[in-house]
Amino acid sequence: MKQITSIQNPYIKSLVLLQEKAKARKQSGTFLIEGQREITLAQKGGYEVITILFYPEICSESIAKSLVKNAEFIEINKEVFEKLAYRDTTEGVIGVAKTKSLALSNLKLSDNPLLLIAEAPEKPGNIGALLRTADAAGLDAVIIANPKGDLFNPNIVRSSVGCLFTNAIATGTTSEIIAYLKEKNIDFYCATLQNSTAYHTQDYTKPTALVVGTEATGLTQEWREAATQNIIIPMQGAIDSMNVSVAAAILIFEAKRQRGF
């Protein structure tokens, strides 16, 4: 069993870079996953976990080895664990996994898909909440348009509580995604203030994508002009917007209601 007890170890330094730098994740094609549940979900989602680092005071060797087969196992001490752990409740185990392609062409949709599209979300917490909502609703896929960063950011992995791995996910430019939707004959409804009708008046029982933008700037004109229909959630308060993950949840579960779920 390999052991590492120094934070100055070159391999540990490379893992710290994976936590901190999107460039390092892209160049190596790997990222870190913390926690037993998250590692298990990643494997179920088709991610290959190649290395497990465990701190035996919290996670025993037998538990670590029960999580993954055919991986390298490395025992680490408290100092190394605390250097790598991104959160307090990591359960003493960290996995190194290979990233996956997030190309639109890789998506496998049902005959009557329901999709969520988010344009340029910036806050990892919002992205994580969107992924959790999508998982709860059993959507066909989540598509991120014009992503501001990579989805293997540790803050997104953490905030999604493993739902980064349970959802089918793709990224692309707004133009690419609109072309994809039209090619697949998927109607798309854009949540926006401009030229909109109440969301609950639309029919989401056919192949449908629900599109949301950022709270600060909303959706770009390209989405608004190409939409099957622009939709709005009527509000009675003093403000005209709500958290993007809350808005998405309202739209998604209205679509699920119409579909009999």
C-alpha positions, -999 to 999 in steps of 0.1 A, spaced: 0 0 0 15 33 -11 16 60 16 21 98 12 27 119 43 40 152 30 21 180 14 53 188 -5 50 155 -24 49 163 -62 18 142 -67 -1 160 -39 10 193 -54 -5 182 -87 -38 173 -70 -39 207 -53 -37 223 -88 -67 202 -99 -87 217 -71 -76 253 -79 -71 255 -116 -94 248 -145 -63 247 -168 -48 218 -148 -81 199 -150 -83 204 -187 -46 195 -194 -47 163 -173 -83 153 -181 -88 146 -144 -106 161 -114 -111 154 -77 -142 140 -61 -147 141 -23 -169 118 -3 -181 82 -5 -215 90 -19 -201 112 -46 -175 87 -56 -202 60 -59 -225 82 -79 -197 92 -102 -191 56 -111 -228 49 -117 -227 79 -140 -199 64 -161 -170 83 -147 -137 63 -143 -122 67 -108 -85 60 -112 -71 67 -77 -85 67 -42 -67 86 -14 -79 79 21 -72 90 56 -75 59 78 -85 77 109 -118 86 92 -121 61 63 -107 26 68 -88 8 40 -116 -17 37 -142 10 32 -120 28 7 -115 -4 -13 -152 -12 -12 -159 20 -32 -139 14 -63 -124 -16 -81 -93 -15 -102 -80 18 -88 -48 28 -71 -52 32 -34 -30 57 -14 -30 61 23 -25 97 34 -21 114 68 -41 142 84 -19 170 70 -22 158 34 -59 151 38 -66 186 52 -46 201 23 -67 183 -3 -101 183 13 -123 211 0 -150 207 27 -152 196 63 -174 165 58 -154 146 32 -156 113 50 -119 108 48 -118 98 11 -109 117 -21 -111 102 -56 -92 112 -88 -115 107 -118 -113 112 -155 -134 140 -170 -159 132 -197 -168 149 -230 -197 172 -226 -204 174 -264 -240 178 -275 -236 149 -298 -231 126 -269 -266 132 -255 -290 102 -257 -325 115 -254 -359 98 -250 -386 99 -276 -403 128 -258 -374 146 -240 -376 173 -214 -345 194 -211 -332 222 -190 -309 248 -206 -291 275 -186 -273 302 -203 -240 314 -188 -246 306 -152 -218 319 -130 -224 309 -94 -214 273 -86 -241 272 -60 -268 280 -86 -254 254 -110 -254 228 -83 -290 237 -74 -300 234 -111 -284 200 -113 -302 188 -81 -335 200 -94 -329 183 -128 -321 150 -109 -352 153 -88 -373 157 -119 -356 130 -139 -349 153 -169 -333 139 -200 -304 163 -199 -291 196 -186 -273 218 -212 -251 248 -202 -249 275 -229 -218 296 -231 -203 282 -198 -183 306 -178 -160 278 -165 -156 241 -164 -182 220 -147 -156 199 -129 -149 229 -106 -148 215 -70 -174 240 -59 -199 227 -85 -191 190 -77 -197 199 -40 -229 220 -45 -245 195 -68 -242 168 -40 -232 143 -67 -259 153 -92 -232 164 -116 -229 126 -121 -265 116 -121 -276 140 -149 -268 138 -186 -249 171 -192 -237 189 -223 -223 223 -231 -221 245 -262 -226 279 -275 -261 294 -277 -260 291 -316 -249 255 -314 -276 246 -289 -304 264 -308 -294 245 -339 -293 212 -320 -329 218 -307 -342 227 -341 -325 196 -356 -342 174 -330 -376 192 -333 -376 202 -297 -397 232 -288 -379 256 -264 -395 281 -240 -374 310 -228 -379 325 -193 -377 362 -199 -395 395 -192 -397 406 -228 -427 396 -250 -437 368 -227 -468 349 -218 -476 332 -185 -456 299 -182 -486 278 -172 -505 285 -204 -480 266 -226 -480 229 -236 -449 211 -224 -461 176 -232 -442 174 -265 -404 174 -268 -395 205 -247 -366 225 -235 -369 251 -208 -344 279 -210 -332 301 -181 -307 329 -180 -288 347 -152 -305 367 -126 -285 398 -134 -289 400 -172 -314 373 -182 -313 356 -216 -295 370 -246 -315 383 -275 -305 353 -296 -325 330 -273 -355 354 -270 -358 358 -308 -355 321 -316 -378 308 -289 -409 288 -296 -424 311 -270 -411 334 -243 -426 327 -209 -428 345 -176 -436 335 -140 -461 361 -128 -450 377 -95 -468 400 -71 -439 414 -51 -418 445 -56 -391 428 -76 -392 412 -111 -368 383 -107 -361 353 -85 -332 329 -80 -326 311 -112 -327 276 -96 -361 285 -80 -375 297 -113 -362 266 -131 -378 244 -106 -412 261 -110 -410 256 -148 -397 221 -147 -424 208 -123 -452 225 -142 -439 205 -173 -438 173 -152 -473 180 -139 -486 183 -175 -469 150 -183 -486 132 -155 -458 128 -131 
